[in-house]
Amino acid sequence: MKDKNLMLFGLDGSKSSLKGLWIFFAIYFGATLFAAVLTPPFYWLAQYIQSVDPNFMGVDMNWLLNKGTEAFFDRIRYVPIVLGLPLMMKMCGLFSLKYIGLNLSLSNLKKFAKTFFVGFLTAAAIFSVQYWNAQKPTPNARLLLLPDTYSLEFSQNGSPQKFAAEVPDIEGEKRSELTLPNGEKIKIFQGRKGRHGPERWLRIDAPANCPIVSAANSKGEKISVSNISKKNGSQSFFKMALYSALGGIIGAFLVALLEEVIFRALIFRSFYTAFGAALAVALSSAFFAYKHFGVPNSIWQNIDGGLLHAEWYTGFVIAYYDTVGVFMTFDPVIFAALTLFGCVLSVLYVQTKVLWGPIGFHTGIVATFMVYRDIFFVNPNPEQKFWFGSAALSDSVLAVAILSLILIFQLILGGGFWRTKAKTST
């Protein structure tokens, strides 16, 4: 029999209902249609405002437009979802912190802290192994540098070759090439980090037989060229980690809160009310993975004007590819890792009976990822990426293995590990 605490509409565990799924998918597809219709006019409006006032109300309109029509589609789709969320929660009998699983208590805060720590350890384990194994030299390097002239040394067939590369004070991006004595090309990509930061990034793509071995600025100071390298060598690791963690934890918590309310409190419980625990965990987690794929970048090459152009039908094109994109860019490792991540979060919800458990684990994972990505550039070769990933939780066999072990651990121990001494409030 199903757990009454996880049922919707006040049903007891002996009942089943598809009503929650019908409500959710009505809101989801309605929001998709809403965004498909309104994306072009909102993009046109932004273009008009940019032509009149490029810095409208302090917003850089060029920066906003350069996000592209897909970003406009995503933001517009959230409007009816967020507005419809309270209505759906009321219809499902979840219109209170207690019933949704967000009631505050010492016991629940302990669950959040414990699962956050486990999430942090999980991500730290994955990234530590990734960092260790990606230290093997590759031909590529990506550095975050202040504007200056840098001396780059390559090893061509065992013979050192030195070149100068300038990192100018530029607003956009710049591409250039260096030609080696044997005629091979070294591609250099340069750009600004963020809108206001002084640092510029420099990515060097060299032939496989000619890896970069060293770099130095105009003062002769050496700079790391590891394929995982610190983004800013002028700051201490502790200082960078502290600043990144402060923003990362807040941002990760907000992301986790929103996604857990939608995917666990609503979608999972809708499946649970209809089909029971096992199918609910599997189906809601597969949907969670599916929604993380999105629109393939390749489609914009075949659309007139690309990502930065809108016609009346653009929103419908985005909606179509957002729906079928997973089948065009399907990666079994990524899909498996994301599904397992969703399973871990769903099982946590079943075992703790409150959202603070999955929110804590989700926050710990995402915050660690944000700090890691903010401090390091990761550029593994294809073999390293397959086994260990590229500064992401979901793109490696390692992630699949660790998440599988966590899920097995959860199922063996049941909810015992997450229990606290204080009585759990449900």
C-alpha positions as a printed Julia matrix, in Angstrom:
426×3 Matrix{Float64}:
  0.0    0.0     0.0
  1.15   3.51   -0.83
  2.1    6.04    1.85
 -0.78   8.44    2.5
  1.7   11.24    3.27
  2.86  11.18   -0.38
 -0.59  10.92   -1.98
 -2.29  13.88   -3.65
 -5.89  15.1    -3.22
 -6.04  13.66    0.31
 -6.4   10.1    -1.06
 -5.47   7.15    1.11
 -2.84   4.63    0.06
 -5.32   2.17   -1.43
 -6.49   4.62   -4.11
 -4.97   5.69   -7.44
 -5.57   8.75   -9.6
 -4.22  10.17  -12.85
 -5.66  13.61  -12.1
 -2.33  15.08  -10.92
 -0.59  14.03  -14.15
 -3.36  15.53  -16.28
 -3.14  18.83  -14.39
  0.65  19.0   -14.62
  0.91  18.19  -18.33
 -1.91  20.64  -19.1
  0.1   23.42  -17.43
  3.38  22.24  -19.02
  2.1   22.08  -22.6
  0.07  25.24  -22.09
  3.23  27.05  -20.96
  5.11  25.71  -24.0
  2.39  27.04  -26.34
  2.39  30.35  -24.45
  6.15  30.72  -24.97
  5.95  29.63  -28.62
  3.48  32.41  -29.39
  5.1   35.2   -27.34
  8.84  34.62  -27.92
  9.04  36.5   -31.28
  7.14  39.65  -30.19
  9.14  39.9   -26.96
 12.41  39.5   -28.9
 11.27  42.14  -31.4
 10.37  44.44  -28.51
 13.86  43.97  -27.03
 15.4   44.77  -30.43
 13.33  47.96  -30.67
 14.31  49.06  -27.15
 17.97  48.36  -27.98
 17.74  50.62  -31.04
 16.29  53.44  -28.92
 18.24  52.98  -25.67
 21.0   50.31  -25.61
 21.24  50.65  -21.81
 17.52  50.68  -20.99
 16.94  51.05  -17.22
 20.51  49.94  -16.59
 20.11  46.72  -18.6
 22.65  46.11  -21.37
 20.22  45.33  -24.21
 23.0   43.99  -26.45
 23.86  41.48  -23.73
 20.19  40.54  -23.38
 19.65  40.09  -27.12
 22.84  38.05  -27.45
 21.31  35.45  -25.17
 19.19  34.53  -28.17
 15.6   33.53  -28.81
 15.97  30.21  -26.99
 16.73  32.02  -23.71
 13.68  34.25  -24.27
 11.57  31.12  -24.85
 12.76  29.52  -21.61
 12.1   32.63  -19.52
  8.65  33.24  -21.03
  7.66  29.6   -20.49
  8.39  29.95  -16.79
  5.78  32.71  -16.41
  2.63  30.52  -16.71
  4.39  27.67  -14.88
  5.22  29.87  -11.89
  1.79  31.52  -11.99
  0.07  28.15  -12.39
  2.09  26.49   -9.64
 -0.01  27.82   -6.72
 -3.2   26.79   -8.53
 -1.92  23.27   -9.16
 -0.69  22.96   -5.59
 -4.1   24.03   -4.28
 -5.89  21.59   -6.6
 -3.56  18.78   -5.49
 -4.03  19.52   -1.79
 -0.49  20.82   -1.31
 -1.23  24.44   -0.51
  0.71  24.51    2.76
  4.33  24.11    3.77
  3.43  21.07    5.83
  1.81  19.08    3.02
  4.41  20.02    0.45
  7.19  19.0     2.83
  8.77  22.39    3.46
  7.74  22.95    7.07
 10.57  24.3     9.19
 11.7   22.33   12.21
 14.99  21.44   13.83
 14.6   17.88   12.61
 14.1   18.99    9.0
 17.02  21.42    9.16
 19.21  18.54   10.36
 18.05  16.5     7.37
 18.95  19.38    5.08
 22.42  19.72    6.66
 23.1   15.99    6.51
 22.01  15.57    2.88
 23.83  18.77    1.87
 27.04  17.31    3.29
 26.5   14.02    1.46
 25.83  15.92   -1.78
 29.02  17.93   -1.27
 31.04  14.76   -0.65
 29.54  13.09   -3.74
 30.41  15.97   -6.05
 33.83  16.46   -4.42
 34.64  12.77   -4.95
 33.7   12.94   -8.63
 35.58  16.17   -9.26
 38.66  15.04   -7.31
 38.99  11.88   -9.41
 38.28  13.94  -12.52
 40.96  16.48  -11.6
 43.53  13.82  -10.8
 43.03  11.87  -14.03
 42.75  14.88  -16.33
 46.24  16.09  -15.46
 47.69  14.09  -18.36
 48.89  16.64  -20.93
 46.63  17.49  -23.85
 47.34  19.88  -26.74
 44.84  22.39  -25.35
 44.98  24.94  -22.56
 42.53  27.56  -21.33
 43.68  30.35  -19.06
 42.15  33.43  -17.49
 44.54  36.3   -17.99
 44.79  40.05  -17.64
 45.45  42.01  -20.83
 49.17  41.59  -21.61
 51.59  39.98  -24.04
 52.36  36.35  -23.24
 55.17  34.07  -24.28
 53.94  30.59  -25.25
 56.23  27.61  -25.68
 55.18  24.56  -27.68
 56.94  21.23  -28.08
 57.09  20.37  -31.76
 58.4   16.82  -32.16
 60.42  17.3   -28.98
 61.84  20.65  -30.11
 60.68  23.8   -28.24
 59.01  26.54  -30.31
 58.25  29.95  -28.77
 55.55  32.4   -29.86
 54.05  35.6   -28.54
 50.3   35.92  -27.98
 48.67  39.21  -27.06
 45.57  39.32  -24.88
 44.03  42.68  -25.71
 41.49  44.7   -23.74
 38.5   43.72  -25.86
 34.74  43.81  -25.38
 33.8   40.82  -27.51
 35.69  37.78  -28.73
 38.64  37.45  -31.04
 40.1   34.52  -32.95
 43.58  34.29  -34.36
 46.08  31.72  -35.56
 49.77  31.03  -35.19
 51.5   29.15  -38.0
 54.17  26.63  -37.05
 57.28  26.1   -39.19
 55.77  22.9   -40.59
 52.64  24.78  -41.71
 50.32  23.51  -38.99
 48.0   26.0   -37.31
 47.57  26.83  -33.64
 44.18  28.43  -33.0
 43.83  31.03  -30.27
 40.45  32.18  -28.96
 40.16  35.21  -26.72
 37.23  36.78  -24.89
 36.08  38.64  -21.79
 35.01  36.89  -18.59
 31.56  38.26  -17.81
 30.33  41.77  -18.52
 32.48  43.81  -16.15
 35.42  41.67  -15.02
 38.97  42.73  -15.94
 40.07  39.17  -16.8
 40.0   37.8   -20.34
 40.19  34.15  -21.19
 42.63  32.65  -23.64
 42.06  29.22  -25.14
 44.79  27.6   -27.19
 44.05  24.69  -29.54
 47.29  23.18  -30.78
 47.88  20.1   -32.98
 48.15  16.82  -31.08
 51.83  16.5   -31.93
 52.61  19.99  -30.66
 51.29  20.51  -27.09
 51.81  23.77  -25.24
 54.32  23.25  -22.43
 54.68  26.66  -20.8
 53.41  30.23  -20.72
 54.64  33.44  -19.11
 53.48  37.05  -18.99
 55.54  40.1   -19.96
 57.14  40.12  -16.51
 58.39  36.58  -16.99
 55.98  35.12  -14.45
 55.1   31.51  -15.27
 51.46  30.52  -15.68
 50.03  27.02  -15.34
 48.97  25.46  -18.64
 47.48  22.26  -17.27
 44.29  21.24  -19.01
 42.66  21.85  -15.65
 44.11  25.13  -14.5
 43.17  27.85  -12.02
 41.14  30.53  -13.7
 42.93  33.36  -11.94
 46.48  32.75  -10.82
 46.66  36.15   -9.09
 44.25  35.07   -6.31
 44.77  32.46   -3.65
 42.77  29.25   -3.93
 41.11  29.94   -0.57
 39.99  33.43   -1.58
 38.57  32.24   -4.91
 36.82  29.28   -3.23
 35.31  31.52   -0.52
 33.89  34.08   -2.94
 32.62  31.37   -5.26
 31.07  29.35   -2.42
 29.13  32.32   -1.04
 27.4   32.93   -4.36
 27.33  29.26   -5.31
 25.44  28.05   -2.25
 22.77  30.75   -2.56
 22.33  30.15   -6.3
 22.36  26.37   -5.86
 19.76  26.53   -3.07
 17.36  28.57   -5.21
 17.77  26.18   -8.16
 17.31  23.15   -5.91
 14.27  24.63   -4.17
 12.47  25.37   -7.46
 13.36  22.06   -9.11
 12.48  19.96   -6.07
  9.08  21.63   -5.65
  8.33  20.94   -9.33
  9.96  17.53   -9.85
  9.52  15.89   -6.46
  6.57  17.58   -4.7
  4.44  17.77   -7.85
  5.64  15.49  -10.65
  6.9   12.62   -8.49
  3.83  12.7    -6.26
  1.56  12.8    -9.32
  3.23   9.63  -10.62
  3.19   8.16   -7.1
 -0.56   8.76   -6.72
 -1.14   7.12  -10.11
  1.3    4.2   -10.12
  3.05   3.73   -6.76
  6.64   4.18   -5.6
  8.75   2.14   -8.05
  7.2    3.5   -11.25
  7.02   7.0    -9.79
 10.76   7.02   -9.05
 11.62   5.65  -12.51
  9.25   7.78  -14.6
  9.72  11.09  -12.77
 13.5   10.63  -12.83
 13.49   9.83  -16.56
 11.44  13.0   -17.15
 13.92  14.93  -14.99
 16.76  13.69  -17.25
 14.77  14.37  -20.42
 14.19  18.02  -19.49
 17.92  18.61  -19.02
 18.71  18.02  -22.72
 16.9   20.91  -24.39
 17.33  22.33  -27.9
 20.35  21.02  -29.89
 22.81  23.8   -30.76
 23.23  22.38  -34.27
 19.74  23.39  -35.43
 20.6   27.09  -35.5
 23.04  26.53  -38.35
 20.11  25.63  -40.61
 17.76  28.43  -39.54
 17.89  31.81  -41.26
 19.37  34.37  -38.88
 20.23  31.68  -36.36
 19.76  32.13  -32.64
 19.78  35.95  -32.8
 16.85  36.33  -35.17
 13.1   35.95  -34.71
 10.3   35.22  -37.17
  6.67  34.62  -36.23
  7.27  30.86  -36.23
 10.55  30.87  -34.26
  8.88  30.01  -30.95
  7.21  26.95  -32.5
 10.54  25.78  -33.93
 12.13  26.06  -30.49
  9.16  24.26  -28.89
  9.45  21.4   -31.39
 13.19  20.91  -30.94
 12.89  21.33  -27.18
 10.49  18.38  -27.27
 12.47  16.08  -29.6
 15.98  17.4   -28.96
 16.85  14.58  -26.57
 16.51  12.09  -29.45
 18.86  14.12  -31.66
 21.64  14.56  -29.11
 20.99  11.51  -26.93
 23.96  10.47  -24.81
 23.35   7.29  -22.79
 25.92   8.22  -20.14
 24.46  11.67  -19.52
 20.9   10.36  -19.55
 21.8    7.53  -17.15
 23.61   9.9   -14.75
 20.74  12.41  -14.7
 18.15   9.65  -14.26
 20.14   8.17  -11.37
 20.44  11.65   -9.84
 16.66  11.99  -10.06
 16.24   8.51   -8.52
 18.48   9.42   -5.58
 16.47  12.6    -4.97
 13.11  10.81   -5.29
 14.14   8.0    -2.93
 15.36  10.65   -0.48
 11.91  12.24   -0.64
 10.2    8.9     0.03
 12.53   8.11    2.92
 12.55  11.52    4.62
  8.94  12.49    3.78
 10.04  16.12    3.45
 11.55  18.17    0.62
 14.45  19.36    2.78
 16.24  16.03    2.19
 16.38  16.2    -1.63
 16.85  20.0    -1.51
 19.92  19.55    0.72
 21.5   16.88   -1.5
 20.68  18.84   -4.67
 22.12  22.05   -3.19
 25.32  20.3    -2.1
 25.85  18.82   -5.57
 25.12  22.02   -7.52
 27.04  24.34   -5.15
 30.16  22.17   -5.37
 29.8   22.06   -9.15
 29.49  25.86   -9.34
 32.56  26.42   -7.16
 34.61  23.87   -9.12
 33.58  25.32  -12.47
 34.21  28.85  -11.27
 37.77  28.12  -10.15
 38.98  25.66  -12.79
 38.92  25.37  -16.55
 38.45  21.75  -17.55
 39.59  20.56  -20.95
 39.97  16.76  -20.91
 40.65  14.68  -23.98
 37.75  12.48  -25.24
 38.84   9.39  -23.29
 39.22  11.36  -20.06
 35.83  13.0   -20.6
 34.07   9.66  -21.15
 35.42   8.1   -17.96
 35.78  11.11  -15.67
 33.76  13.99  -17.17
 34.41  17.65  -17.94
 33.52  19.82  -14.94
 30.01  18.41  -14.83
 28.27  15.84  -12.69
 26.4   14.08  -15.45
 28.78  13.39  -18.34
 30.95  10.51  -17.15
 30.95   6.82  -16.32
 32.4    7.8   -12.94
 29.25   9.8   -12.1
 27.02   6.9   -13.14
 29.0    4.52  -10.91
 28.97   6.79   -7.82
 25.28   7.67   -8.12
 24.46   3.97   -8.59
 26.32   3.15   -5.37
 24.47   5.89   -3.49
 21.11   4.59   -4.75
 21.99   1.01   -3.74
 23.12   2.32   -0.35
 19.78   4.11    0.08
 17.75   1.05   -0.84
 19.72  -1.25    1.46
 19.59   1.03    4.5
 16.1    2.37    3.9
 15.46   5.68    5.62
 17.57   4.84    8.66
 20.58   6.88    7.67
 18.54  10.09    7.33
 16.62   9.78   10.58
 17.32  12.29   13.31
 16.72  12.05   17.03
 14.03  14.68   16.93
 10.62  13.56   15.82
 10.12  14.13   12.1
  7.37  16.56   11.21
  5.32  15.49    8.2
